[in-house]
């Protein structure tokens, strides 16, 4: 019986292991080889090994450390904001979702749109000349904010990233909150626990695993949006990041 179970385990996991090796292991191995090689577009298939000079060049480059600090700060701020907002929505709107579960679909809508479309949409909406938000801010309050300017690009990108990925954190917290048995809450109420005690001593500890998953996911997910700038901007987020780096360099 044990041998049959081991064979079943091997049969069931072999496709997953093969998939991971093919689509994750192979690119990782290629990147490691490229990292110690002189690689150009013409020599992608036959790179020339050059040792660890690439690592030394990166580690001694001030632009790399400024970009790394930008990415780390961006990831941490967005992760904290997404987790707090997602936790608030999952807990305090739980009675509403229990009566009208279709509202969850509305909250998940930003996550269903491709990031490239989200970036393009916000670029048009926040554009200082043709965007509707700057237009109405000027019409109603006589304000002329430049959301994509050097000094504000970082916070604009942070807000956009938070709005898009908060539904993901909310979904994790919502599922964890719904998994808590109602009997536990009822027993706590019978014993005289206050709503705050139920929240801090039962619901939040029970959602700790989801909090860790959400924190890790939301921290590392936005990092590609803030990756180091390249000679040409290939996405709106990278253009924002490049503008922010230029602003920081100019202030120095």
Helices and strands as residue ranges (DSSP letters): H 2-20, I 21-25, H 26-35, E 37-38, G 41-43, E 48-49, H 53-59, H 62-92, H 94-99, H 103-108, G 109-112, H 115-125, H 132-141, H 153-179, H 182-190, H 195-198, I 199-203, H 204-206, H 208-221, G 222-226, H 236-251
